[in-house]
């Protein structure tokens, strides 16, 4: 089976093993896995190399892109800030991506996810298993849409926000930056920056500034 291209991962936890599976399904060669603490790597990874958060000058960049394979949005954003390299995407073969969809660099799309037309997805976003992103959505950088979450049409999700598993966002809602929408929540009103929302209907329980 012919290998199409190469990629490296930064991160070696549970999220990274799913991305590893996706890139192997796509006949992509995993050139190396890096982590800031290799001793904590998931058992499915072997030979994990030390990350270079503290010794960036010693790392030789080349033309092999990275995927930041870390589920935490803030850590993913931090690493993207110091990695001076190109980034690759990983899209599972069972994901459905409609026409006129923009997907930014470093974004990963898991099995069974559906992304409908005229949606824009930023950089280093996670569209997790069986998430449903409807038409004309705008998903900004470093967002995580968790498994089975549903974003109806014309929804906007701000930078760094996390939409929990099974959450539902009704049409024309704007979620601010660095928000957390709890699992199973139903959001029927706009959400300000840094808000934590839970329940059905969703209620703001605190602001994480």
C-alpha positions in Angstrom: 0.0 0.0 0.0 1.5 3.3 -1.1 2.2 5.9 1.6 0.9 9.3 0.5 2.8 11.6 2.8 4.3 12.0 6.3 3.2 13.8 9.5 4.4 14.2 13.1 2.3 14.4 16.2 2.8 16.7 19.2 1.1 14.9 22.1 0.9 11.3 23.0 -2.2 10.9 25.1 -5.7 9.4 24.4 -6.6 12.1 21.8 -3.4 11.4 20.0 -4.0 7.7 19.6 -7.3 8.5 17.7 -5.5 10.8 15.4 -2.8 8.1 14.9 -5.6 5.8 13.8 -7.0 8.4 11.3 -3.7 9.1 9.7 -3.0 5.4 9.3 -6.4 4.9 7.7 -5.4 7.6 5.2 -2.1 5.8 4.4 -0.1 8.6 6.0 3.3 7.7 7.5 3.7 8.8 11.2 7.2 10.1 11.2 7.5 10.8 14.9 5.6 11.5 18.1 6.7 14.2 20.6 5.4 14.9 24.1 6.6 17.3 26.9 6.4 14.3 29.3 7.0 11.0 27.3 6.7 9.0 30.5 3.0 9.7 30.5 2.4 8.7 26.9 -0.5 6.4 26.2 0.4 2.7 26.2 -0.3 2.5 22.4 2.7 4.8 21.8 6.3 3.6 21.8 9.5 5.6 21.3 7.9 8.9 22.1 10.4 11.7 21.8 10.9 14.7 24.2 9.0 17.8 23.2 10.9 21.0 22.7 8.8 23.5 24.7 12.0 24.4 26.7 14.6 23.8 24.0 13.1 25.1 20.8 16.5 26.3 19.5 17.8 22.7 19.4 15.0 21.4 17.2 15.6 21.1 13.5 12.5 22.0 11.5 12.0 20.4 8.2 9.2 20.0 5.7 7.3 17.3 7.6 4.2 19.0 9.1 2.8 18.5 12.6 -0.6 17.9 14.1 -1.0 19.1 17.7 -2.7 16.0 19.1 -3.9 17.4 22.4 -7.5 17.8 23.4 -7.0 20.7 25.8 -7.8 23.9 23.8 -5.5 26.2 25.7 -2.5 23.8 25.6 -3.1 23.3 21.9 -3.1 27.1 21.3 0.1 27.5 23.4 1.9 24.8 21.4 0.7 26.3 18.1 2.2 29.6 19.2 5.8 28.3 19.5 5.9 25.6 16.8 7.4 27.3 13.8 6.4 24.8 11.2 3.6 23.8 8.8 0.6 21.9 10.1 -1.4 19.1 8.6 -5.0 18.0 8.9 -6.5 14.6 9.7 -9.9 13.7 8.4 -11.4 10.3 9.0 -12.6 8.5 5.8 -16.2 8.2 7.2 -16.6 12.0 7.8 -18.9 13.8 5.5 -17.8 17.3 4.4 -20.1 19.2 2.1 -19.1 21.6 -0.6 -18.0 25.1 0.2 -16.6 24.2 3.5 -13.3 25.8 4.6 -11.1 23.8 7.0 -8.1 25.5 8.6 -4.6 24.0 9.1 -4.1 21.6 11.9 -7.8 20.7 12.3 -8.9 17.1 12.9 -12.2 15.6 12.0 -13.2 12.3 13.5 -15.3 9.4 12.4 -18.9 10.0 11.5 -18.7 13.8 11.8 -20.9 15.7 9.4 -20.1 19.3 8.2 -22.7 21.0 6.1 -22.3 23.6 3.3 -20.9 27.1 3.7 -19.3 26.4 7.0 -15.9 27.8 8.0 -13.7 25.9 10.5 -10.6 27.6 11.8 -7.1 26.3 12.7 -6.4 23.5 15.2 -10.0 22.7 15.7 -11.3 19.3 16.9 -14.6 18.0 15.3 -15.1 14.9 17.4 -16.8 11.6 16.7 -20.3 11.9 15.1 -20.5 15.7 15.7 -23.0 17.5 13.5 -22.1 20.9 12.2 -25.0 22.3 10.1 -24.9 24.9 7.3 -23.4 28.4 7.5 -21.5 27.8 10.8 -18.4 29.7 11.8 -16.0 27.8 14.1 -13.0 29.8 15.2 -9.5 28.6 16.0 -8.8 26.1 18.8 -12.4 25.0 19.3 -13.4 21.5 20.4 -16.8 20.1 19.3 -17.2 17.0 21.4 -18.8 13.7 20.3 -22.5 13.8 19.2 -22.8 17.5 19.7 -25.1 19.3 17.3 -24.7 22.8 16.0 -27.7 24.0 14.0 -27.5 26.5 11.2 -25.8 29.9 11.4 -24.1 29.2 14.7 -20.8 30.9 15.6 -18.4 29.4 18.1 -15.6 31.7 19.4 -11.9 31.0 19.7 -11.0 28.3 22.2 -14.5 27.3 23.2 -15.4 23.7 24.1 -18.8 22.3 23.2 -19.5 19.3 25.4 -20.7 15.8 24.3 -24.3 15.7 23.2 -24.8 19.4 23.5 -27.3 21.1 21.2 -26.9 24.7 19.9 -30.1 26.0 18.3 -29.9 28.1 15.1 -28.4 31.6 15.0 -26.6 31.4 18.3 -23.3 33.0 19.0 -21.0 31.4 21.5 -18.2 33.6 22.8 -14.5 33.0 23.2 -13.1 30.4 25.7 -16.6 29.2 26.7 -17.4 25.8 28.1 -20.8 24.3 27.1 -21.5 21.3 29.4 -22.4 17.9 28.1 -26.0 17.5 27.1 -26.7 21.2 27.4 -29.2 22.9 25.1 -28.2 26.5 24.3 -31.0 28.8 23.3 -29.4 32.2 23.9 -26.1 33.8 23.0 -23.2 33.1 25.4 -20.7 35.7 26.4 -16.9 35.2 26.5 -15.5 32.8 29.2 -18.9 31.6 30.3 -19.7 28.1 31.6 -23.1 26.9 30.5 -25.0 23.8 31.7 -28.5 22.4 31.6 -31.6 22.3 29.4 -32.2 25.1 28.8 -28.6 26.1 29.2 -27.8 28.5 32.0 -24.6 30.4 32.8 -23.2 29.1 36.1 -19.9 31.1 36.1 -17.6 33.3 34.1 -13.9 32.0 33.9 -11.9 35.1 33.4 
